[in-house]
């Protein structure tokens, strides 16, 4: 079921667009030395944007100290808040129909990672 969900997500749920935008943003951020940590988080979001069904967002075993909190705060101030709002709006639009509810759940999953990506990782089941 997760394979079918990922195929439908990639074609109909906006997975192509989401992953392409996050990937381009991540690669552009990785062009600067200061932007590399933020670029890596954008690439993490692009990976989840390709195949969100069957994936969970879990807390990283290590690296979730005060540096992760500071980086998440900077991420939220620069653009993470707006990314989260966009995913929540798309989730609400998908949840209007019964067929779109699984896609809405994936947008909420992406919104939680878009708000604070540092100190978290994607675990595929």
N, C-alpha and C positions, 0 to 999 in steps of 0.2 A: 504494500500500500504506500510505503514511503517513496518508492521509486516512481509510481504513478503520480503521486502528489508533487514530487520534485519536477517531473516533466511538465505537468500542468502549470505549476508555479513559474517555471522558466519561460513558458510560452505565453500563458494568459495572465499570470499574477504579477507581471512586471519584473521578473527575475533577471531578464536580459538587461533591462534598463538600469535597475538598481545596481547590479554587479558591475556593469560597465562604468557607471558614474563613480562608484566607490573605487574601482580599480584605477581609473584615470586620475582621480584625486589623490589616491595613495602614491601612484608613481610620480606625480608632480611634487608631492610633499617630500618624497625620498630624494629628489634632486638637490635639496638643501640639507646640510648637516643637522641643523636645528629641527627640521621637519621630519627626520627619519622615524622617531618614535610614533609620531602622529600618522605618518604614511603607513607604517606597519599595522596600526589599528584600522585604518581605512581598508587595507588589503584583507584584514580579518573580517571586516564587515562585507567585503565583496565576496569572500568565500562563503559566508553564511547566506548572502543574497542569491547565490547560485543554487544551493540545495539546503533550504532550511528545514525540510521535513526529515525527521530522524536525527536531528541535532539538538543538543542541550547546551545552554550556557552555564558553565560552572565556575566557581572561584578557583583561581590558580593556587597551587600549593604554596608557592613562595612568590615573593615580589608584590605582595599586597600590603606593603607598609605605607609609610607616610609619603614616599615618592609617588606611589600610585594615586594616593588621595590628591596630591598637588597636581599631578598631570591630569587627573579626571576633572579637577576644578578648572584648570586652564582649558581643557577640551570643552567643557560645558559653556564657559564664557565665550569662547571663540566661535563655536558652531554646533556643539553637541545638542544644545537645547532645541535649536531649530530643526535639526535632523530628527530628533525625537518627536517633535510636533508633526512633522511631515509624515512620519510612519504612523502616528496615531490617527491622523486625518485619513490616510489611505486605509487603515484598519477599520475605521468607522464606515467608510464608503463600501468596503468589502462586506462588512457585517450587515448591511442593509438587506442583502438577499441571503437566503438560507444556503445557497450554493457557495457563497463567498466567505462563510464563517471560518473554514479552515485557513483560507488566505489571510483573514483578519487576525487570527491567532499568530500566524507567522510574522505579520507586521508588528504585532505587539512584542514578539520575541526580538525582532530587529530593533524596535524602539528601546527596549531595555539595554541592549548592547550599545546602541548609538548614544545613549545618555552617559554611560560610564564604562568605556571599554578597557581601561587599564586595570590590571589585576584579575581579569577574567579570561577564560579561554572557551573554545568551542569543542565539545566532546560529541563525536558521532557514535550513535548506538548501533 
